[in-house]
Amino acid sequence: MLANIKKTFSPMPAILAQAREGKQAKWNIFVVGLLAFLVGIVSVYCEAILLIPYSIIKAILQMGSSGKASLDLTSEDMMVAQLLVTVAPIIILIIYVHFAEKRSVRSMGFVKEHAVTDYLLGMVIAFAMFSACVGICVATGAMTFGGYVLDGKYIMLALLFLGFIIQGASEETVCRGFMMTSFGSKGGAVAGMLFNSLVFGALHLFNSGVTVLSMVNLILFGVFMSVLVLKLNSIWMACAIHTVWNFVQGNFYGILVSGGSFGTSVFRFNSAEGMELINGGDFGMEGGIATTIILTVAIVVVLLLRPREPKNAAE
């Protein structure tokens, strides 16, 4: 089992070896800053443009389900639009990697092998992991069940799930598909893993209700995703886990997601006052020790797994 841990980082995982075969573009803070600026600008314009067809499509769906339609946009519609436009970083980084670093999307983890099975298994794993977090909170009295609250909002629930599919893939593309592979191909697997995980945590620094423990948990989540990608030489399972983790958190259990509320949910769970260390308080479950426990166990389990051999070792 210890040999499997060593194989995760040495010799260089296949996904990093593939990235290393690229142009080896100078990867520095200037590049990161420029890409962040481009992503921000494109996302703003994409969101504004997207709202027009989005409102029309939503009206058509409402007409088909209830016979009534409206082009008015709610705060939840804006949330969906914000989630959908996170496709921009995926597109920008794929273009950058292809033209600047001269490498394929395969070296970012977008492989064909096991893509569907990895994604489906990732969805199951994420649901089980977050449900375990909820279970710890309920068992300790840190959370109480608030009932079924969906109230027929099936279309909005589906739209939010679609949004989280894109958002989960976007954050994984930025942190694991780009940062870890580009940086790790030069500095090594451990350096790539730690660097992108710290950046992932830093991206949430200004979220509502952020605490030291929430930052620790976000970094642990980044480490978990990184180890998973390095083990599988694929990003698909990480994308699925990230998507379902966020969706189940906010839109199934009705808990704050990294300090934010995403409205429509199937159930509602209420955090008990005075139990913030366990339930995360105003940041949501990711700010509590229940999540620390589950993520730590998950990291250990994945580290002990045998790394997947690439389909063609020469690729």
Residue, then its C-alpha position, 0 to 999 in steps of 0.5 A: m500500500l505504501a508503494n501505491i502512495k510513492k507511485t502517485f508522485s514518483p516517477m512523474p505521473a503520466i498526466l504530468a509527463q504528457a504536459r512536460e512534452g509541451k513547449q514548456a512555456k514560461w509559466n509565471i505570475f504574469v501569465v496567471g494574471l493575464l489569464a485571470f483578467l481575460v477570464g473575468i472580462v469574457s465572463v462578464y460579457c458572456e453573462a450579459i449576452l447569455l441572459i437573453p436566450y436563457s430567459i427565452i428558453k426558461a419561458i418556453l419550459q414554463m409554458g410547456s409545464s404550466g401553461k404560463a410563461s414569463l421573461d422576468l428574471t429572478s435572483e435564482d436565474m442570475m445564479v444560474a447565468q453566473l454558473l453557466v458562464t464559468v464555461a469561459p475559463i474552460i474555453i480560454l485555458i484549452i486555447y491557451v494550452h493548445f497554442a502557448e504550451k503546445r500540448s493536447v487537452r489529454s495532458m489536462g486530464f480530458v481523456k476518452e478512456h473511462a470518461v463516462t464511468d469515472y464521471l458517474l462513479g464520481m457523482v456517487i462518491a460525492f453524494a456519499m461523502f457529503s451525506a456522511c458530513v451531514g450524518i456527522c452533524v445530525a448525529t452530534g446535534a450540530m444540524t437538524f432536519g428542516g423538512y422538504v422544501l422543493d415545492g415543485k421547482y423542478i425546472m429551476l433545480a435542473l437548471l442549477f444542476l446544469g450550471f454546477i456541471i459547468q462550474g465544477a468542470s471549470e474550477e477543476t480545469v483551472c486548478r487541476g487541469f491547468m495549474m497542476t499540470s503546467f506547474g507540476s510538469k516543471g516542479g514535480a507532482v507534489a509541488g503542482m498539487l500543493f500550489n494549485s490547492l493553495v490557490f484554490g483555497a485563496l480563491h475563496l478568501f473573500n467569501s462570506g463567513v470564511t474562517v481558518l478552518s474553512m480555508v483548511n478544508l478548501i485546501l484539503f478538497g484541492v489536495f483530494m481532487s489533485v491526488l485523484v487526478l494524479k492517480l487516474n491521469s484523468i480529470w473526469m471524476a474530479c469534475a463530477i465530484h466537484t459538481v455533485w458536492n456543490f449541488v448536493q450541498g446547496n440544492f439537495y440538503g439546503i446548506l450554504v455553499s462556501g458562504g453562499s446560498f443557491g436558493t431552490s433545494v429539495f430539503r432544508f437542514n438547519s445549523a445549530e447555534g454554538m456548534e459552528l466548529i462542527n457544522g461550519g456556521d455562516f460558511g456552510m458545511e465546508g467550514g466545519i470539522a465534519t468536512t475535515i474528517i471526511l476529506t482527510v479519510a478520502i485523501v488517505v483512501v485515494l492515496l492507498l489506491r493503485p495508480r491507473e496505468p495510461k492506455n498507452a504508456a508512450e502517450 
